[in-house]
Amino acid sequence: MKGLLICIFTILCFVSGSIGRKGFGPGEQEWGYVEVRPDAHMFWWLYYTTADVKSYYEKPLIIWLQGGPGGSSTAYGNFEELGSLDVNLKPRNYTWVKNYNVLFIDNPVGTGFSYVNSSSAFATTNTEIACDLLECIRGFYDKLPKFKSVPTYIITESYGGKMGAEFAFIWAQAQKTGNIESNLQGVALGDAWISPIDCVMTWAQFLLNMGMIDTHDFKDIDTAAKKTKEIIKMGEWKMATKHCGITQQIILNTTYNIDFYNILEKRQFISYDISLYPMWSFVADLFIYGPFIPHQKNLLDNLMNGSVKKTLDLKVRHGHQSVEVINYLKEDFMKPVTNIMELLLNETNLKVFVYNGNLDLVVTTLSTLLWIEKLKWKEADAWKYSIREPIVNKDNVVKGYVKARGNFAMYWVNRAGHMVPKNNPAVMELILQALTSYTKE
């Protein structure tokens, strides 16, 4: 009997290449904390691929970063978008775990299961967030060193794109100088908050073109947007964040509660009284909890603070510091990172992909195109005049478009809002294959 057990264990080691823990849901997993700074603890949760492989390390590693800031990767990204199980604990057909190792990171510190012991440990700048993430990866490699050689890709959503762009750049620089042993090969930024003012300035036009407002409403929204831009020119970044929220509130009033994340989603009528709603609380609610209806939010909160927390044997209450995360980033919230995008394209060899859902209002596809076409990089002109190709499925239906040049590509995704992996998983799968150079067997 003892010999049989040893034999089974040996076979399992051969099949997986690593024996992880039994976490929450199918397949093997691993999770842990990294103290990225004194009093700042970042939580990560790895899902080993469920692909039929001899070793997990045959498949790429994908790192998923949620937006917000303060949105939880281990919660929303995992259970609402791309993990093995959905929020109702039913298997997801398009889970990324079928083909890749997926690492969810609750970032910045204070998000999800990540936490700080002191208010002074909250991140206040995008650079600090990026440095924290690099420290998290160092800690991850300390725990699982075999992943150092595995091709790795950062994929993000919303504000996660702003954080992920700078994270990718400092990681690429550290990798280039030998300051970290790793194999980072690319980054994909989905509906990314890269140039906030471009987003704000396209809201009125997008809504008018989509038939969601009239010309009177357009003037009200556009006036508020222009005021936000004027405030940014004065360098009043906290005030700009507040006025971004005012502009959003005007939109909600004039559209009678449109869904910012997907304008075609059905929403109940709600009237917002600006004078009665604390503006920063409004911004936090929209960016952290905006994708949820109350029932969904409660369902996910109960899941994370119930069976997930118990199964992973965690002591921290999930999400209890999330609003504070965004509160400490008031000054940084509206600052662009287009300069970081130029550095990524000019000073690294990483694949850099950008994708956008055409039904997204938070980050309109037009706003993404605007900042991309203003970038100064070595192949900027060539990219502008490249042919935009259709993305066609097996039934000859156009699912979107792509324009690529060198290591850079932009994807237009049809029939998708802010959450492309959730709304159009078929196109997202093609983006992943192109990014990782992986082809289904």
N, C-alpha and C positions, 0 to 999 in steps of 0.2 A: 504493500500500500504506500509506504514512504517513497519507494522508487517511482511509483506512478505519479505521485504529487510533484516530485522533482522534474519528471519528464514533462508534465503539463506546464509547469512554471517556465521551463526552458523554451517550450514551443511558443508560449505567450510573449516571452522576451524577443524571440526571433520575429514574430508577426508584427509587433508594435514598435520595436526598437527602444521602447521606454514604457515603463509601467507607471501610469499616473494614478490618481486617486479616483474613487467613485464619488462624483460630485452630485450635481442636481441635473437630472436628465440623462439621456443616452451617451455612451462613449466615455472615454477616460478624460479626466480634467486635472488641472492643478491651479492653485491660487495662493495668494500671499500678499504681504505688505512690504513696502520699501520706505524707509525713513529718508525722504529725499532732501530734507533740511531738518534742523532741530525743531521738534514739535509738529512736523508736517509729514503725514503718513499717507502714501498713495497705495490704493488697492488694485490688484490686477487679477484677472480670471482667464485662464487659458483653456480652450477646448481643443484637445487633440483631434485631428481629422478622423472621420469615420470611414474614409476611403479604404479600399482593400489594398493595403500596402505592406511590405515587409518591415518597413521602418517609417515612423511618423515623419522623419526628417527628409523623406523623399519629396514631401509636399511643401510648398511655400508657407511662410508665416505671414498672416495678415493682422495688422494692428488696427483696431477700430476706435476712433475718437468721436464721441458725441458732441453736440453743440451746447447751447445755453448762453453763456457758460453756466454750468451747474446741472446740465442734463447728464444723466447717468448712462454710460455705455453698457454696464453690466445689467441694467434694467431695460431702458428703452431700446437701445441698439440690439440687445440680446433677444428679449422676448417680444418686441414689437416689430423688428425688422429682419434680422438675419440669423438668429441663433437656431439651435436644433428644435426648440419648442416655442410655441407662441404663448401669449399671456394666459390662454386657457389650458395650457400644458398639452396641446395637441401637436403632433409632429408637423414641422414646416417643410413643404415640398422643395422650396428653393433655398434651404439653409446652406450657408457658405461652408459649414463644417463638413459637408459631404466631400468637398474637394480641397479644402485648405485647413491648416491649423489657424485658429482664430483667437487672438488675444484682445480681450476687452479691458480697457483701463478707465477707472473712474477718475477723471481729471477735469479741472484743477483740484488740488487738495481741498477737501471739504465737500466734494461731490460724491453722491452715492454712498458707498461704504468707506471711501477715503475720509480722512478727518484731520483736524488740527487740534492741538492741546492748548493753543494760545491764539488770540485774535491777531497777534503780530505775525503769525505764520501763514496767514492767507496770502495768496499771490495777488499782486497789484498791477503787474505788467505782463504783456505777452511774452517778453524775453524770459521773465522769471518762470512762467509756465513752461516754456520750451526747455529750459534748463532742468526743471523738475522732472519733466518727462524723460530726458536723457538719463538722469539719475535713476529713474524707475527702471529703465531698460538695463542699466548696469546691474541693478539688483536682481532683475529677472534672469540675466545671464549668470549671475552668481549661483542662482538656484538651479537653472537648467542650461548649463554651458554648451550642450550639444547644438543649441539653436544658433550659436554664434555664426556658424557657416551656412545656415539655411537662408535662401533668398527671402528677403523680408520687404514688405510693402506697407506703407501707412495709408489708410483710407479713412476719410473724414466726412462729416456732415455739418453744414451750417457754421456756427461759430467754431466748431471743431476744425474747419478749414483754415481759419485765421491762426489757431493754435498749431495745427498740423504743419502749415507751411514753414513756420519758423523752427519748429521741432525738426522737420526734415532737413532744413538747411544746417542747423548746428550739429546734427547727427552726421550728416554727410561730411562736414568739415572735420569733425572728430575722427571719423572713419578714415578720411584721406591722410590725416597727420599721424595716424596710428594711436590715437588717444583712446580708441575703443576698438576691440576686435569684433567685427560684425559684418553683415552682408546686406545692408540696406540698398535696394535697387530702384525703388520708385515710390511715388506718392500720388494719390488720386483725391481731389478735393470736390466734394459734392455740394451743390447749392451753397457755396462758401461765402461767408461774411468777410471777404477780402477787402472790398472797397465800400464801406457802409454808406457813404453819401451817394454813390452811384445807385445803390439800392433805393434809397429814400427818394431820389430825384426821378426815378422811373415809375413809382407807384401810381401816380395820377394818370399818366399816359397809358399804362398797362390796363388799369381799371376802365378807363374810357374806351379803349380799343376792344375790350372784352364785353362791353355793354353792361357793366356793373354800376356805372354812375352816369350822370348827365354833365353838361358843360358847367353848370353852376357848382356842382360838387367838385368837378375838376379844379376849378379856380380855388376853392377852399383848401383842397389837399395840396395843390401845387404851391400855394402861398405859404403854407406851413412848412413844406419841404424846402422852399427857398430860404425861409427864415433859419432853418436848421443849417443850411449851407453857409449862410452869413455868420452864424455863431461859430462854426468850425474855422472860418477864415480868421476870426478874432482869437483863435486858440483856446476858446472856452469849451473844453472837451466835456466836462460834467454837464454843463448847460446844454450842449449838443445832444447828449444822451437823453436828457429830459425832454428836449424838443422832438427828438425822434419818437418818443412815447406819445407826445401830444399829436403828432402827425398820424400815428397809428390809431389813436383814439378817434380822431376825426373820420378816418376811413371806416372804422367800425360803426360809427353813428350814421354815416351817409349810406353805407351798404347794408345796414341793419344786421350787423354781426357776421360779416363774411369770414370764411376760414382762411387765414393768412397762409396756411401751409398747403392748401389745395382749394382753389377758388370754386371748384365744382362740388365740394363736399356739402352735404345738407346740414344746415345749422339752424337752431332755434333762434327766434328773434329775441334780442336782448338790447335794451337801451342803456347806454353808458352816460353817466353824468360826470363830466370831467371835474367839476368842482367838489364832488364827493369822493373821488378815487385818488388815493396817494399815488403820484405819478411813478415813483420808482417801483412801488409794489406792482403797478400795472405792467411796467416793462419786464420785471422779473417773472410775473405770472405768464405773460405772453411767450417769452423766450424759453422758459424752463418747462412750463406746463401747457403751452399753447396747443400741442398736438392732441391733447386729451379732452374728451368730454368727462365730466365729474365721475361717472361710473367707471370709465377706463382707468382714470388716475387712482381711484380707490382700489380697484382690482390689482393694479400693478404695485401700489404701496403695500397692500396686504400680502401679496406674493413675496416681495422682497424682504419685508420685515416679519414674515411668517416662516413658511417652509424653506425658503432659500437661506435665510439667515440661520435657521436651525440646522439645516443640512451641512452648511459650510462651517458651522460652529464659530460664528462671528459675534462679537460683543457690541459692535457699533450699530446704532439705529440708522438704517439706510435713509439718506436724504435729509437728515436733520440739520445740516449746515448749508444746504444748497442755495437758499436765498442769500445767505451771507457771502457766498462765493461771488455772485454777480454784483452784490453791493460793493465789494472791495475792488471791483473792476469798472466802476463808474467812469473814472478818468480815462480808461483805456478802451472802453467799449466801442466808440465811434472812430478810433484811429485806424487808418488803412495799413495793410501790409503789402501793398503792391511793390514796394522796394525789395521786400524779401522774395517775392515771386521773380523779380529780375535777377536777384542773386542765385536763386535756384536754377534758372535757365542759363545764366552766363558762367557760373562758377562751379557747377556740379555736373556729373554725368547721369544723374537720376532721370528716370522717366517721370514726366510731370503731366498728369492728366487732370482735366477739369470737366465736370459734367453737371447738367442742370435740367430739372424738370420744367416743362413748359407751362405748368399750371401753378407754379410757385409764385406767391406774391411777396413773401419775405425777401427772397433773393430772386428777382426776375431774371429770366434768361437774357433780356436786353441789358440789364446792369452788368451781368457777367461779361457779355461780349464787349461792352464799353471799356471796362478796365483792361481786358485782355488786349484790345486793339491800341491801347495807350502804352503798353509795356515797351520798354527799350531793351531788346535783346538781339542776339546775333542773327536770328532768322525771322525777325518780326515781319519784315516786308514780304518775305517769301511765304510766310504762313498766311498773311492777309489775302494773298492772291492765289493760294492753293484752292483746289476744287473741294467743295463740301460734298462728301459722299453720303448716299442714303444707307441706313441700316435696315436691312430687309430680312424678314423671317422666312421660314420654309414655305409659308403660304403666299409669299410675294407681297406681304403687307409691310409698308414703311413704318418702322418702329421709332425712328429718330434719324439723326445725322451725325457725321463726324468729319472734322477737319484736322489733319495731322501734318506735322512737319518736324523732322528730326525726332527728338525725344519728347516733343510736346503735342498734345492732342486736346481738342475740345469736343465734347459730346452734347448734342441737343437731344433730350429724351422726351418723346411724345407720350401723352397720357400719363404723366407723372407730376406730382407736386414736389414739395420740399424733401420728402422721404422717398427717393428713387428706389432704393432696395425693396421697399415695401410696395410701392405703387407699380413699378415695372421691373420685376425681378429678372425677366428674360433679357432685357437690354443690359441690366446691371451685370448679369453673368457674362455677356459678351465683353463688357468693359474690363471685368476681372481677367478674362482670358487674354485680352490684348495687353493688359498691364503686366501680367505675370508670365506671358508667353506660354501659357498652359493651354493645351488642347485636350478636350474630353477624349478618353480612350473608347 
